Amino acid sequence: MENRPGIFNDVIGPIMRGPSSSHTAASWRAAKISMNILNEPLKKAVIDFDKDGAWAPNYREQGTTIGIDGGLLGLNMADDRIKNTEQIASERGISITYEVTSYPTNHVNTFRLALEGTLGKQILVTAISIGGGSFEIQELNGFEVHINGGFYEVILMNVNSNISLDDLQSSFPECKSVFESFKDGKRLINLKFSEEISNDIIDRIKSSFNFDELIITTPVLPIIMGNETDLPFSTIDSLLEYAEKQRLDLGELGLLYEQHQSGLNSKEVINKMEQVVGIIEDSITTGLKGTTYEDRLLPQQSHLIAKAEKKKKILENSIINSIISNVSAVMESKSAMEVVVANPTAGSCGVVGGVFRAVADDIKATHNELIQAYFAAGIIGVYFAKGPGFSAEEHGCQVECGASAGMAAAGIVQLFGGTAKQAIDAASMAIQNMIGLVCDPIADRVEAPCLGKNVSAAVNALSSATMACSGYNALIPLNEVIETVSSVSLQMPTCVKCTGKGGLAVTKTACALKEQMKLKTVKNYS
């Protein structure tokens, strides 16, 4: 079975708090799995980043410490206490420290967790953040592993047996895959399951061969992996052929895709989307009501549009006003550490939800029509995830606001009642307009110019959907546009890929703001 991205696991999600899905959500997930591996109360943690990696200069400002601390302390993202992890760690007598060191890496978003439990157990975990909250644990105590939080996993350390992987798979038919790695003549075996590991399985493992330690981890992704079924389409071209043959719109195709991906029925998948959309809608409401947070650059601004419109200082009754207000509200919720949905990332979380709400209100769309628009957006994100993915540290903001613009454009066509072909064309046009977009957050906060880019992406999505539904020619097929995003990223310097070392982030004013924020942080900690 092809290793396909999922709408909920990889595109519309995770449910999280700001500021960055790569930094905050992925690190939380990796830390939570690491605590499964430690399997005893935490006494001490040392987390380090390679000095040449993308996280070394901004890990604290972009929320990595909050994510890792929260995962290590067992706090859920929706728990308000995650805003005060340092205090909680201190109260529990747990030492958590962060360092910048030097070690070999194969990804710009690499981090290591050296954990020590109260009973004396020690582990060293190496993980990477792939973008949009996705992660992979790549090493455990020097052994190669591939753990992404989508399975129930059994890890057997120092296995003293010559049993083959084929024999293992035969002995445990419930197992979805088996992996092994070696270090210093010792063997690690990793078995992945799609259901909770029963006592019967554990007993059978113990009776099959000898090992020094058995470790069990539980999933952190919203959809358990390993229940995928074959799809009636794969490429974008085959999707369009299937859509025309079956007379399906893109929302219906997105729903069908996630059914095959998750193994859930249509009602269960729709219910899942309704829960996620409810959180997105709440983040708009929360932002518009007003948010405050000490460690952020921008004050609340989402309310200013309505005030200006009431005073006739701007266009009246314009959908653009609603888009700006809604997008700003979501971004303000994120920056205030309120609960949001990475869609597809936290840095671009305002685009899809903000413009969908504005368009749905303008055309008086039903709730069901709005849900279908999210499925249309989701399947565009799936094809983007298959390509470059959503890591700004690898590709710049073209894979955050660029991807969200394409997703939103397709969803707006769905709201307009357009065809799958029109939705795909709208996505193509919207992403075309964002190719090469740099990622240069000021003072390492995901606020500015991120807010403006989110607003621009949302308006771009509306104009692209309008053109597509009017019969404009996208010219370049979506698959070629997505391929171009990957090729352009190779030509972009690292300094404009979310490192704070290029673009607007190094202007005189931005540098001064960064120093002001540092002083504020020091004052708050003293």
Backbone hydrogen bonds, N-H to C=O, Kabsch-Sander energy under -0.5 kcal/mol:
donor,donor_aa,acceptor,acceptor_aa,energy
4,R,2,E,-1.5
10,D,6,G,-2.1
11,V,6,G,-0.6
11,V,7,I,-1.2
12,I,7,I,-3.2
13,G,11,V,-1.2
13,G,342,A,-2.3
16,M,14,P,-0.5
16,M,340,V,-3.0
18,G,334,K,-0.5
18,G,338,E,-0.6
20,S,62,Q,-0.6
24,T,20,S,-3.4
25,A,20,S,-0.8
26,A,21,S,-2.3
28,W,24,T,-1.7
29,R,25,A,-2.3
30,A,26,A,-2.4
31,A,27,S,-2.4
32,K,28,W,-2.4
33,I,29,R,-2.2
34,S,30,A,-2.2
35,M,31,A,-1.9
36,N,32,K,-1.4
37,I,33,I,-2.0
38,L,34,S,-2.5
39,N,35,M,-2.6
43,K,116,E,-2.9
44,K,116,E,-2.1
45,A,95,S,-2.9
46,V,114,A,-2.2
47,I,97,T,-2.8
48,D,112,R,-1.6
49,F,99,E,-1.9
50,D,110,T,-0.5
51,K,101,T,-2.6
53,G,50,D,-2.0
54,A,108,V,-1.8
55,W,108,V,-0.7
58,N,55,W,-1.0
59,Y,55,W,-1.4
62,Q,58,N,-2.2
63,G,60,R,-1.4
64,T,59,Y,-2.2
65,T,59,Y,-0.7
67,G,63,G,-2.2
68,I,64,T,-2.9
69,D,65,T,-2.6
70,G,66,I,-2.4
71,G,67,G,-2.3
72,L,68,I,-2.7
73,L,69,D,-2.3
74,G,70,G,-0.5
74,G,71,G,-0.6
75,L,70,G,-2.8
79,D,76,N,-1.6
80,D,78,A,-0.5
82,I,79,D,-2.0
83,K,80,D,-1.8
84,N,81,R,-2.2
85,T,82,I,-0.7
88,I,84,N,-1.8
89,A,85,T,-2.8
90,S,86,E,-2.0
91,E,87,Q,-2.4
92,R,88,I,-1.8
93,G,90,S,-1.1
94,I,89,A,-2.9
95,S,43,K,-2.0
96,I,94,I,-0.6
97,T,45,A,-2.4
99,E,47,I,-2.5
101,T,49,F,-2.3
101,T,99,E,-0.5
110,T,107,H,-0.6
111,F,127,A,-2.6
112,R,48,D,-2.2
113,L,125,V,-2.8
114,A,46,V,-2.7
114,A,112,R,-0.5
115,L,113,L,-0.7
115,L,123,I,-2.2
116,E,44,K,-2.6
117,G,121,K,-2.8
118,T,41,P,-2.7
120,G,117,G,-1.5
123,I,115,L,-2.2
125,V,113,L,-2.4
126,T,139,E,-2.1
127,A,111,F,-2.9
128,I,136,E,-2.2
129,S,109,N,-1.9
130,I,128,I,-0.5
130,I,134,S,-2.3
131,G,134,S,-1.0
132,G,390,F,-0.5
134,S,131,G,-1.5
136,E,128,I,-2.0
137,I,147,I,-3.1
138,Q,126,T,-2.6
138,Q,136,E,-0.6
139,E,126,T,-1.7
140,L,143,F,-2.4
141,N,124,L,-3.1
143,F,140,L,-2.2
145,V,138,Q,-2.5
147,I,137,I,-1.9
148,N,146,H,-0.5
152,Y,193,F,-2.6
153,E,151,F,-0.5
153,E,217,T,-2.2
154,V,191,L,-2.7
155,I,215,I,-3.0
156,L,154,V,-0.5
156,L,189,I,-3.2
157,M,155,I,-0.6
157,M,213,E,-2.6
159,V,187,R,-2.7
160,N,210,N,-2.6
161,S,159,V,-0.8
168,L,164,S,-2.2
169,Q,165,L,-2.6
170,S,166,D,-2.1
171,S,167,D,-2.4
172,F,168,L,-1.7
175,C,172,F,-2.0
176,K,192,K,-3.2
177,S,192,K,-0.9
179,F,190,N,-2.5
181,S,188,L,-1.9
183,K,186,K,-2.2
186,K,183,K,-2.2
188,L,181,S,-2.9
189,I,156,L,-2.0
190,N,179,F,-3.3
191,L,154,V,-2.8
192,K,177,S,-2.3
193,F,152,Y,-3.2
194,S,174,E,-0.5
202,I,198,S,-1.9
203,D,199,N,-2.7
204,R,200,D,-2.3
205,I,201,I,-2.4
206,K,202,I,-2.5
207,S,203,D,-1.7
208,S,204,R,-0.8
208,S,205,I,-0.8
209,F,205,I,-1.3
210,N,160,N,-0.6
212,D,157,M,-2.3
213,E,157,M,-1.1
215,I,155,I,-2.9
215,I,213,E,-0.5
217,T,153,E,-2.1
220,V,149,G,-2.4
221,L,149,G,-2.3
225,M,150,G,-3.0
229,T,260,H,-2.4
239,L,235,T,-2.1
240,L,236,I,-2.3
241,E,237,D,-2.2
242,Y,238,S,-2.4
243,A,239,L,-2.6
244,E,240,L,-2.2
245,K,241,E,-2.3
246,Q,242,Y,-2.8
247,R,243,A,-1.0
248,L,243,A,-2.0
253,L,249,D,-1.7
254,G,250,L,-2.4
255,L,251,G,-2.1
256,L,252,E,-2.3
257,Y,253,L,-2.6
258,E,254,G,-2.2
259,Q,255,L,-1.8
260,H,256,L,-2.1
261,Q,257,Y,-2.1
262,S,258,E,-2.7
263,G,259,Q,-2.2
269,V,265,N,-2.3
270,I,266,S,-2.6
271,N,267,K,-2.5
272,K,268,E,-2.0
273,M,269,V,-2.2
274,E,270,I,-2.7
275,Q,271,N,-1.9
276,V,272,K,-1.9
277,V,273,M,-3.0
278,G,274,E,-2.0
279,I,275,Q,-1.5
280,I,276,V,-1.9
281,E,277,V,-2.8
282,D,278,G,-2.1
283,S,279,I,-1.9
284,I,280,I,-1.4
285,T,281,E,-2.1
286,T,282,D,-3.1
287,G,283,S,-2.0
288,L,284,I,-2.3
289,K,285,T,-1.8
290,G,286,T,-1.1
296,R,294,E,-1.6
304,L,301,Q,-2.0
305,I,302,S,-0.5
307,K,303,H,-1.4
308,A,304,L,-2.6
309,E,305,I,-2.5
310,K,306,A,-2.3
311,K,307,K,-1.6
312,K,309,E,-1.5
313,K,308,A,-2.9
314,I,308,A,-0.7
321,N,318,S,-0.6
322,S,318,S,-1.2
323,I,319,I,-2.4
324,I,320,I,-2.5
325,S,321,N,-2.3
326,N,322,S,-2.7
327,V,323,I,-2.9
328,S,324,I,-2.3
329,A,325,S,-2.2
330,V,326,N,-2.1
331,M,327,V,-2.2
332,E,328,S,-2.6
333,S,329,A,-2.1
334,K,330,V,-2.3
335,S,331,M,-2.5
336,A,332,E,-1.4
337,M,334,K,-1.8
338,E,333,S,-2.8
340,V,16,M,-3.3
342,A,14,P,-2.5
343,N,345,T,-1.7
349,C,346,A,-1.3
351,V,348,S,-1.1
352,V,343,N,-0.5
353,G,349,C,-0.5
354,G,350,G,-1.6
355,V,351,V,-2.4
356,F,352,V,-2.4
357,R,353,G,-2.0
358,A,354,G,-1.5
359,V,355,V,-2.6
360,A,356,F,-3.0
361,D,357,R,-2.1
362,D,358,A,-2.1
363,I,359,V,-2.5
364,K,360,A,-0.6
365,A,360,A,-2.3
370,L,366,T,-1.9
371,I,367,H,-2.2
372,Q,368,N,-2.1
373,A,369,E,-1.6
374,Y,370,L,-1.5
375,F,371,I,-1.5
376,A,372,Q,-2.0
377,A,373,A,-2.4
378,G,374,Y,-2.5
379,I,375,F,-1.9
380,I,376,A,-1.2
381,G,377,A,-2.0
382,V,378,G,-1.7
383,Y,379,I,-1.5
384,F,380,I,-1.7
385,A,381,G,-2.8
386,K,382,V,-1.9
387,G,383,Y,-0.8
387,G,384,F,-0.6
389,G,384,F,-2.1
392,A,390,F,-0.8
394,E,391,S,-1.0
395,H,391,S,-2.1
396,G,392,A,-2.4
397,C,437,L,-0.6
398,Q,437,L,-1.4
399,V,396,G,-1.4
400,E,397,C,-1.5
401,C,397,C,-1.0
402,G,397,C,-1.7
404,S,400,E,-2.5
405,A,401,C,-2.0
406,G,402,G,-1.8
407,M,403,A,-2.5
408,A,404,S,-2.8
409,A,405,A,-2.5
410,A,406,G,-1.9
411,G,407,M,-2.0
412,I,408,A,-2.4
413,V,409,A,-1.9
414,Q,410,A,-1.8
415,L,411,G,-2.1
416,F,412,I,-2.2
417,G,413,V,-0.5
417,G,414,Q,-1.2
418,G,413,V,-2.9
423,A,419,T,-2.1
424,I,420,A,-2.5
425,D,421,K,-2.4
426,A,422,Q,-2.4
427,A,423,A,-2.1
428,S,424,I,-2.2
429,M,425,D,-2.5
430,A,426,A,-2.5
431,I,427,A,-2.4
432,Q,428,S,-2.3
433,N,429,M,-1.4
434,M,431,I,-1.8
435,I,431,I,-0.8
435,I,432,Q,-0.7
437,L,434,M,-1.9
439,C,496,V,-2.6
440,D,438,V,-0.6
442,I,448,A,-3.3
444,D,441,P,-1.2
445,R,442,I,-1.9
447,E,445,R,-2.2
448,A,445,R,-0.6
451,L,447,E,-2.9
453,K,449,P,-2.1
454,N,450,C,-2.4
455,V,451,L,-2.4
456,S,452,G,-2.6
457,A,453,K,-2.5
458,A,454,N,-2.1
459,V,455,V,-2.4
460,N,456,S,-2.6
461,A,457,A,-2.1
462,L,458,A,-1.9
463,S,459,V,-2.5
464,S,460,N,-2.5
465,A,461,A,-2.4
466,T,462,L,-2.3
467,M,463,S,-2.3
468,A,464,S,-2.5
469,C,465,A,-2.5
470,S,466,T,-1.0
471,G,468,A,-1.1
472,Y,467,M,-2.8
474,A,472,Y,-0.6
476,I,474,A,-2.9
480,E,477,P,-0.5
481,V,477,P,-1.9
482,I,478,L,-2.5
483,E,479,N,-1.9
484,T,480,E,-1.9
485,V,481,V,-1.7
486,S,482,I,-1.4
487,S,483,E,-2.0
488,V,484,T,-2.9
489,S,485,V,-1.9
490,L,486,S,-1.0
491,Q,487,S,-0.5
491,Q,488,V,-1.4
492,M,488,V,-0.6
492,M,489,S,-0.9
496,V,493,P,-1.6
497,K,494,T,-2.0
498,C,439,C,-2.3
501,K,495,C,-0.6
505,A,502,G,-1.2
506,V,503,G,-1.4
507,T,504,L,-1.6
511,C,507,T,-2.5
512,A,508,K,-1.8
513,L,509,T,-2.4
514,K,510,A,-2.3
515,E,511,C,-1.9
516,Q,512,A,-2.1
517,M,513,L,-2.4
518,K,514,K,-2.0
519,L,515,E,-2.3
520,K,516,Q,-2.1
521,T,517,M,-2.3
522,V,518,K,-2.6
523,K,519,L,-2.3
524,N,520,K,-2.1
525,Y,521,T,-1.8
526,S,522,V,-1.4
